[in-house]
Amino acid sequence: MLEDERRRDAIRAAKLYYLDDHNQSWIAGELGVSRATVSRLLQYAREQGLVEIHIKDPLKDEVTLAEKLRDRYHLAAVKIVATGQATGEEKGALVGQAAAS
């Protein structure tokens, strides 16, 4: 029964922290526990697989793409230029600057 309560509190703390974006001090007041307890509940939630954190690293994709291009075309070096929301002219300027460097 005690484990069920801990699990329930961990889920509630995780929802307040990760979904509702409240800080640990606020959650502590809401749950009537210390901030340290909230920290332990969040750690417990991660350890029990109740919370999974995924990081999307766009730089990793660029490195992978550069490696694939280098290997496929036997290139000495590859430079990936991030153009994001740039317009056509801006993209050309960014690529030109990268090529010049």
N, CA, C and O atoms as a DFTB+ gen file, in Angstrom:
404 C
 N C O
     1  1       0.813      -1.194       0.000
     2  2       0.000       0.000       0.000
     3  2       0.860       1.263       0.000
     4  3       0.553       2.218      -0.713
     5  1       1.924       1.276       0.786
     6  2       2.815       2.424       0.847
     7  2       3.472       2.673      -0.518
     8  3       3.638       3.817      -0.941
     9  1       3.837       1.588      -1.191
    10  2       4.445       1.709      -2.530
    11  2       3.458       2.298      -3.530
    12  3       3.848       3.079      -4.398
    13  1       2.187       1.930      -3.418
    14  2       1.158       2.494      -4.297
    15  2       1.025       4.001      -4.092
    16  3       0.858       4.751      -5.054
    17  1       1.100       4.440      -2.842
    18  2       1.019       5.874      -2.541
    19  2       2.218       6.611      -3.131
    20  3       2.080       7.687      -3.713
    21  1       3.383       6.019      -2.971
    22  2       4.595       6.649      -3.510
    23  2       4.507       6.761      -5.035
    24  3       4.861       7.786      -5.616
    25  1       4.038       5.710      -5.655
    26  2       3.879       5.703      -7.110
    27  2       2.875       6.768      -7.540
    28  3       3.123       7.504      -8.495
    29  1       1.753       6.854      -6.848
    30  2       0.733       7.854      -7.161
    31  2       1.296       9.270      -6.998
    32  3       1.079      10.128      -7.853
    33  1       2.022       9.511      -5.893
    34  2       2.614      10.831      -5.656
    35  2       3.676      11.154      -6.707
    36  3       3.797      12.300      -7.141
    37  1       4.436      10.154      -7.107
    38  2       5.466      10.362      -8.121
    39  2       4.835      10.747      -9.454
    40  3       5.327      11.640     -10.143
    41  1       3.756      10.079      -9.814
    42  2       3.060      10.389     -11.067
    43  2       2.476      11.794     -11.002
    44  3       2.586      12.560     -11.960
    45  1       1.858      12.132      -9.879
    46  2       1.278      13.474      -9.741
    47  2       2.369      14.542      -9.821
    48  3       2.205      15.544     -10.517
    49  1       3.480      14.333      -9.115
    50  2       4.584      15.288      -9.148
    51  2       5.147      15.410     -10.567
    52  3       5.454      16.512     -11.023
    53  1       5.279      14.295     -11.250
    54  2       5.823      14.305     -12.616
    55  2       4.904      15.068     -13.566
    56  3       5.375      15.833     -14.408
    57  1       3.607      14.864     -13.433
    58  2       2.667      15.594     -14.294
    59  2       2.749      17.096     -14.037
    60  3       2.764      17.895     -14.973
    61  1       2.800      17.470     -12.763
    62  2       2.885      18.889     -12.423
    63  2       4.196      19.502     -12.922
    64  3       4.226      20.651     -13.364
    65  1       5.264      18.731     -12.846
    66  2       6.589      19.231     -13.226
    67  2       6.789      19.244     -14.738
    68  3       7.148      20.273     -15.310
    69  1       6.558      18.114     -15.377
    70  2       6.866      17.986     -16.798
    71  2       5.753      18.472     -17.724
    72  3       6.037      19.012     -18.793
    73  1       4.514      18.292     -17.338
    74  2       3.414      18.687     -18.221
    75  2       2.898      20.095     -17.928
    76  3       2.602      20.863     -18.844
    77  1       2.793      20.425     -16.629
    78  2       2.241      21.727     -16.260
    79  2       3.318      22.778     -16.020
    80  3       3.010      23.951     -15.809
    81  1       4.586      22.355     -16.052
    82  2       5.740      23.269     -15.960
    83  2       5.827      24.033     -14.634
    84  3       6.259      25.186     -14.608
    85  1       5.419      23.394     -13.539
    86  2       5.575      24.008     -12.221
    87  2       6.953      23.652     -11.681
    88  3       7.502      22.600     -12.007
    89  1       7.515      24.545     -10.845
    90  2       8.821      24.227     -10.263
    91  2       8.639      23.336      -9.030
    92  3       7.531      23.165      -8.523
    93  1       9.743      22.782      -8.573
    94  2       9.675      21.812      -7.476
    95  2       9.174      22.433      -6.178
    96  3       8.499      21.767      -5.393
    97  1       9.498      23.703      -5.944
    98  2       9.014      24.365      -4.728
    99  2       7.499      24.489      -4.748
   100  3       6.839      24.258      -3.734
   101  1       6.946      24.854      -5.904
   102  2       5.493      24.989      -6.026
   103  2       4.822      23.637      -5.811
   104  3       3.817      23.537      -5.108
   105  1       5.388      22.600      -6.422
   106  2       4.828      21.252      -6.295
   107  2       4.886      20.803      -4.839
   108  3       3.952      20.163      -4.354
   109  1       5.965      21.128      -4.136
   110  2       6.094      20.757      -2.725
   111  2       4.941      21.353      -1.920
   112  3       4.344      20.676      -1.084
   113  1       4.634      22.620      -2.177
   114  2       3.512      23.245      -1.485
   115  2       2.189      22.591      -1.833
   116  3       1.340      22.388      -0.965
   117  1       2.018      22.266      -3.093
   118  2       0.781      21.634      -3.562
   119  2       0.582      20.255      -2.937
   120  3      -0.535      19.892      -2.568
   121  1       1.667      19.489      -2.819
   122  2       1.581      18.128      -2.274
   123  2       1.742      18.084      -0.753
   124  3       1.487      17.055      -0.128
   125  1       2.168      19.208      -0.158
   126  2       2.381      19.236       1.285
   127  2       3.607      18.462       1.719
   128  3       3.614      17.842       2.783
   129  1       4.653      18.497       0.890
   130  2       5.917      17.809       1.197
   131  2       7.071      18.792       0.980
   132  3       6.858      19.913       0.518
   133  1       8.274      18.373       1.311
   134  2       9.439      19.234       1.099
   135  2       9.866      19.214      -0.373
   136  3       9.490      18.316      -1.126
   137  1      10.649      20.211      -0.765
   138  2      11.170      20.248      -2.126
   139  2      12.076      19.052      -2.371
   140  3      12.099      18.507      -3.474
   141  1      12.820      18.641      -1.356
   142  2      13.691      17.466      -1.484
   143  2      12.863      16.206      -1.768
   144  3      13.286      15.340      -2.534
   145  1      11.697      16.111      -1.155
   146  2      10.816      14.965      -1.406
   147  2      10.324      14.978      -2.840
   148  3      10.242      13.929      -3.480
   149  1       9.995      16.159      -3.353
   150  2       9.572      16.267      -4.756
   151  2      10.696      15.797      -5.665
   152  3      10.457      15.056      -6.618
   153  1      11.907      16.218      -5.381
   154  2      13.060      15.804      -6.177
   155  2      13.195      14.279      -6.164
   156  3      13.445      13.669      -7.204
   157  1      13.032      13.670      -5.001
   158  2      13.117      12.208      -4.885
   159  2      11.969      11.531      -5.625
   160  3      12.166      10.476      -6.229
   161  1      10.780      12.114      -5.588
   162  2       9.632      11.550      -6.319
   163  2       9.876      11.589      -7.829
   164  3       9.560      10.635      -8.541
   165  1      10.437      12.690      -8.306
   166  2      10.732      12.802      -9.744
   167  2      11.800      11.788     -10.153
   168  3      11.705      11.174     -11.216
   169  1      12.807      11.619      -9.313
   170  2      13.850      10.627      -9.587
   171  2      13.247       9.216      -9.599
   172  3      13.563       8.406     -10.472
   173  1      12.394       8.937      -8.640
   174  2      11.712       7.645      -8.559
   175  2      10.885       7.399      -9.824
   176  3      10.892       6.297     -10.374
   177  1      10.176       8.430     -10.277
   178  2       9.346       8.305     -11.485
   179  2      10.210       7.941     -12.688
   180  3       9.815       7.110     -13.506
   181  1      11.379       8.552     -12.802
   182  2      12.289       8.222     -13.919
   183  2      12.821       6.800     -13.775
   184  3      12.837       6.040     -14.743
   185  1      13.253       6.443     -12.575
   186  2      13.827       5.117     -12.340
   187  2      12.810       3.990     -12.581
   188  3      13.176       2.908     -13.039
   189  1      11.549       4.248     -12.274
   190  2      10.497       3.239     -12.433
   191  2       9.925       3.208     -13.850
   192  3       9.053       2.395     -14.157
   193  1      10.418       4.086     -14.696
   194  2       9.937       4.124     -16.070
   195  2       8.590       4.828     -16.218
   196  3       7.935       4.710     -17.253
   197  1       8.186       5.548     -15.195
   198  2       6.934       6.307     -15.268
   199  2       7.113       7.556     -16.121
   200  3       6.156       8.080     -16.692
   201  1       8.347       8.020     -16.197
   202  2       8.712       9.182     -16.997
   203  2       9.873       8.780     -17.885
   204  3      10.838       8.174     -17.420
   205  1       9.779       9.116     -19.161
   206  2      10.883       8.899     -20.092
   207  2      11.240      10.240     -20.709
   208  3      10.362      10.978     -21.157
   209  1      12.502      10.549     -20.732
   210  2      12.953      11.818     -21.289
   211  2      13.690      11.537     -22.588
   212  3      14.639      10.753     -22.618
   213  1      13.250      12.179     -23.655
   214  2      13.873      12.024     -24.964
   215  2      14.422      13.373     -25.402
   216  3      13.739      14.392     -25.299
   217  1      15.632      13.377     -25.881
   218  2      16.249      14.601     -26.370
   219  2      16.425      14.473     -27.871
   220  3      17.054      13.531     -28.355
   221  1      15.873      15.413     -28.595
   222  2      16.031      15.445     -30.047
   223  2      17.192      16.382     -30.347
   224  3      17.095      17.595     -30.164
   225  1      18.276      15.804     -30.804
   226  2      19.489      16.568     -31.069
   227  2      19.657      16.750     -32.571
   228  3      20.116      15.836     -33.255
   229  1      19.289      17.926     -33.097
   230  2      19.418      18.135     -34.543
   231  2      20.868      18.064     -35.015
   232  3      21.121      17.739     -36.175
   233  1      21.816      18.362     -34.139
   234  2      23.228      18.288     -34.530
   235  2      23.652      16.854     -34.785
   236  3      24.499      16.605     -35.643
   237  1      23.073      15.898     -34.046
   238  2      23.392      14.490     -34.264
   239  2      23.005      14.085     -35.684
   240  3      23.751      13.377     -36.360
   241  1      21.843      14.538     -36.127
   242  2      21.396      14.223     -37.483
   243  2      22.338      14.823     -38.523
   244  3      22.618      14.200     -39.548
   245  1      22.828      16.037     -38.256
   246  2      23.762      16.667     -39.184
   247  2      25.068      15.890     -39.270
   248  3      25.615      15.699     -40.356
   249  1      25.565      15.445     -38.125
   250  2      26.813      14.674     -38.099
   251  2      26.628      13.367     -38.865
   252  3      27.493      12.977     -39.649
   253  1      25.506      12.693     -38.639
   254  2      25.217      11.438     -39.339
   255  2      25.134      11.675     -40.846
   256  3      25.697      10.910     -41.629
   257  1      24.433      12.733     -41.253
   258  2      24.317      13.057     -42.667
   259  2      25.691      13.354     -43.267
   260  3      26.008      12.876     -44.356
   261  1      26.497      14.129     -42.572
   262  2      27.837      14.461     -43.067
   263  2      28.675      13.196     -43.236
   264  3      29.378      13.042     -44.235
   265  1      28.601      12.300     -42.267
   266  2      29.363      11.053     -42.356
   267  2      28.910      10.219     -43.547
   268  3      29.739       9.658     -44.265
   269  1      27.601      10.134     -43.760
   270  2      27.070       9.354     -44.881
   271  2      27.505       9.960     -46.219
   272  3      27.905       9.230     -47.126
   273  1      27.432      11.265     -46.344
   274  2      27.851      11.923     -47.587
   275  2      29.344      11.725     -47.837
   276  3      29.762      11.419     -48.953
   277  1      30.144      11.904     -46.780
   278  2      31.598      11.741     -46.907
   279  2      31.944      10.328     -47.357
   280  3      32.764      10.138     -48.254
   281  1      31.312       9.335     -46.727
   282  2      31.596       7.942     -47.066
   283  2      31.095       7.580     -48.464
   284  3      31.792       6.909     -49.225
   285  1      29.902       8.020     -48.792
   286  2      29.283       7.663     -50.078
   287  2      30.052       8.222     -51.261
   288  3      30.246       7.542     -52.269
   289  1      30.492       9.477     -51.127
   290  2      31.148      10.150     -52.252
   291  2      32.657      10.294     -52.062
   292  3      33.319      11.000     -52.823
   293  1      33.195       9.623     -51.044
   294  2      34.646       9.613     -50.783
   295  2      35.188      11.035     -50.703
   296  3      36.164      11.381     -51.369
   297  1      34.547      11.846     -49.883
   298  2      34.940      13.245     -49.731
   299  2      35.897      13.401     -48.559
   300  3      35.834      12.647     -47.588
   301  1      36.767      14.369     -48.656
   302  2      37.705      14.639     -47.568
   303  2      36.988      15.357     -46.417
   304  3      37.287      15.114     -45.248
   305  1      36.048      16.234     -46.752
   306  2      35.335      16.992     -45.726
   307  2      33.931      17.330     -46.214
   308  3      33.696      17.503     -47.410
   309  1      33.022      17.418     -45.283
   310  2      31.641      17.793     -45.586
   311  2      31.211      18.812     -44.541
   312  3      31.472      18.636     -43.351
   313  1      30.560      19.864     -44.979
   314  2      30.038      20.860     -44.052
   315  2      28.547      20.985     -44.296
   316  3      28.118      21.297     -45.406
   317  1      27.760      20.744     -43.267
   318  2      26.312      20.871     -43.339
   319  2      25.946      22.281     -42.894
   320  3      26.410      22.750     -41.854
   321  1      25.116      22.951     -43.678
   322  2      24.701      24.314     -43.359
   323  2      23.243      24.283     -42.920
   324  3      22.362      23.889     -43.684
   325  1      22.997      24.704     -41.677
   326  2      21.630      24.776     -41.159
   327  2      20.993      26.062     -41.682
   328  3      21.475      27.162     -41.412
   329  1      19.913      25.908     -42.427
   330  2      19.261      27.084     -43.004
   331  2      17.925      27.383     -42.359
   332  3      17.376      28.467     -42.556
   333  1      17.395      26.452     -41.598
   334  2      16.160      26.688     -40.860
   335  2      15.050      27.283     -41.687
   336  3      14.656      26.711     -42.704
   337  1      14.540      28.418     -41.269
   338  2      13.421      29.084     -41.925
   339  2      13.887      30.151     -42.917
   340  3      13.098      31.012     -43.307
   341  1      15.135      30.108     -43.323
   342  2      15.681      31.113     -44.235
   343  2      14.978      31.066     -45.592
   344  3      14.513      30.015     -46.031
   345  1      14.912      32.227     -46.243
   346  2      14.345      32.306     -47.588
   347  2      15.362      31.756     -48.576
   348  3      16.489      31.434     -48.200
   349  1      14.967      31.649     -49.838
   350  2      15.869      31.149     -50.868
   351  2      17.153      31.953     -50.959
   352  3      18.243      31.383     -51.016
   353  1      17.033      33.268     -50.973
   354  2      18.231      34.130     -51.056
   355  2      19.088      33.979     -49.811
   356  3      20.314      33.917     -49.903
   357  1      18.450      33.918     -48.643
   358  2      19.197      33.771     -47.393
   359  2      19.921      32.429     -47.357
   360  3      21.048      32.336     -46.870
   361  1      19.272      31.403     -47.871
   362  2      19.917      30.087     -47.912
   363  2      21.163      30.134     -48.776
   364  3      22.209      29.599     -48.407
   365  1      21.042      30.773     -49.921
   366  2      22.203      30.904     -50.808
   367  2      23.348      31.634     -50.137
   368  3      24.508      31.247     -50.278
   369  1      23.023      32.698     -49.400
   370  2      24.052      33.455     -48.704
   371  2      24.723      32.619     -47.613
   372  3      25.940      32.679     -47.441
   373  1      23.921      31.834     -46.872
   374  2      24.477      30.992     -45.825
   375  2      25.407      29.926     -46.408
   376  3      26.492      29.677     -45.882
   377  1      24.973      29.311     -47.486
   378  2      25.804      28.287     -48.138
   379  2      27.080      28.927     -48.684
   380  3      28.165      28.358     -48.566
   381  1      26.946      30.110     -49.279
   382  2      28.110      30.823     -49.801
   383  2      29.114      31.147     -48.701
   384  3      30.319      30.973     -48.883
   385  1      28.620      31.616     -47.562
   386  2      29.502      31.942     -46.437
   387  2      30.224      30.686     -45.941
   388  3      31.417      30.724     -45.639
   389  1      29.495      29.583     -45.861
   390  2      30.105      28.334     -45.395
   391  2      31.158      27.858     -46.378
   392  3      32.222      27.388     -45.976
   393  1      30.865      27.979     -47.669
   394  2      31.834      27.543     -48.674
   395  2      33.083      28.413     -48.653
   396  3      34.194      27.918     -48.845
   397  1      32.901      29.697     -48.422
   398  2      34.041      30.622     -48.378
   399  2      34.942      30.359     -47.183
   400  3      36.148      30.601     -47.231
   401  1      34.342      29.862     -46.113
   402  2      35.168      29.608     -44.911
   403  2      35.878      28.285     -45.070
   404  3      36.624      27.873     -44.181
